[in-house]
Amino acid sequence: MTEQPLSPQFGVTQDGFVLKGFDAVLADARTRARQMWATLGLEPDLTSTSSLGKLIEATVHEDAELWKRLEDFYYASFVCTATGDSLDLLGDDGNLPRRELPASGEVTLTLGGGLPGRSYIVPDGTQLVTAAGPGRLSFVTLAPVELSSTTPSQRVAARSLTRGSRGDITAGEIVGVDPAYEQIYLSGFGVATLTVTNEQAFTGGLGMEDDDSYRGRQLGISRSLWTVEAGRQSVLNVDGVVDVLLSDPLGGVDVSQSFFDEFDFGERLFSGERQIGAAYTFDVVVAHDFRWPWRTTGAVEGVYERVLREVDRVRPAGVHPNIVAADHIDVGVRARIVVEPGYDPAALSAAIRTRLAEALGTLRLGGDVLYSQVVRAVVEVPGVLDVQRLHLRRHPPAFGRITFGEVVHQTPAVDAAIGRNLLMGTTELPVFRADADLHDLELVTP
């Protein structure tokens, strides 16, 4: 007796949902029709040109579409495959709604009373505000601007620090630089003045974040309030936070630690250094976008205050966060770049810096800057033929702010050897700024 092969399995299987295509549905329909007519002793004509065959095919088209809908319904139940409204429903289950986008537009910066022969730099991330009042909004510039008495006015892109349609302001609503920010960061202007206005309306606040970004946040969500993962998720949901590192070596907030709930409070301490009755703290190292102030400045609430408020929502009672800013390491490039003749050196240098900022802008805490990654980013710029004598440079900030792990003290400027990567510490975030003085690019033609 010949063993009959197993019929294909369709629908929900161990390997996921197997779609039953049009051919398989049509074959099953024809088989059932033959079996029905065979009970009457007849052999039907089921070819595509027959009347019965056409009726069966018309019905099968509807059944095949139904199978497609069943497949969509199945994959809509999982965060990794759901899209659109289905992804929104999964986010609602985890109390993580889809974010609105910040509005964006352009502003005009105008210098008044500038001294001849002097340049005035308006840094990237300058805080702008609308008129004072309960509904005052804050914006930040997205690029540095150089003004002088010969070029007193320039346009620059800006973005709202408030998500949603509130940031969709009309023309002329931005009145100037935040007074507190101006006093701290633009005091070097002296008698010169800086006026700001938006000649056109800001748009984009009605948009919503894309499925990929929303899915990434959902995949990392914690379903428990009392874990390090829950604390990390709450911090990452704060606007302006790039990455976060939580250290809880004693298990006060991380219930997954093997020694959690094993301490005898009547006989021993958590550790030898901790005094009885002292507050228990865990470290939260936050890497943030430099455009957001770390502490509240003027009308803009600081990252520190907003992170503290979010962590307080999920932390256990009696366990307090010690929130510190991560070490933001400025990364630069020193290299000899061979370019094709005919290209403008200044424009090509700016294009190289912009490309490097895009390539290195995705790094996170502890992410090493790879030599090969930098070389690839540079040679991808049109007009670049070769990269020679490439050194990666770093300019570390003041150390000693992080309370755990060893930090190697280095000189104010460090050049790695040719071919060597820049190794980052656990609490260090590499930052590449296109306008930094740390870069030294020598462009030559063959």
Secondary structure, DSSP 8 states (H G I E B T S, - for coil): ----------EEETTEEE---HHHHHHHHHHHHHHHHHTTT-----STTSHHHHHHHHHHHHHHHHHHHHHHHHHTTSTTT--HHHHHHHHHHTT----B-EEEEEEEEEEES--TT-EEEE-TT-EEEESSSTT--EEEESS-EEEESSS-EEEEEEEEEEESGGG---TT-EEEE-HHHHHHHSGGGTT-EEEEE-SS--B-TT-B--HHHHHHHHHT--S-SSSHHHHHHHHHTSTTEEEEEEE-TT-SS-TTSTTTT---TTT--SSSS--TT--EEEEEEEEE-TTS-SS-BTTB--HHHHHHHHHHHHS-TTEEEEEEE-EEEEEEEEEEEEE-TTS-HHHHHHHHHHHHHHHHTT--TT--B-HHHHHHHHHTSTTEEEEEEEEEEEE--------SS------SSEE--TT--B---TTEEEE--TT-TT-EEEEE--
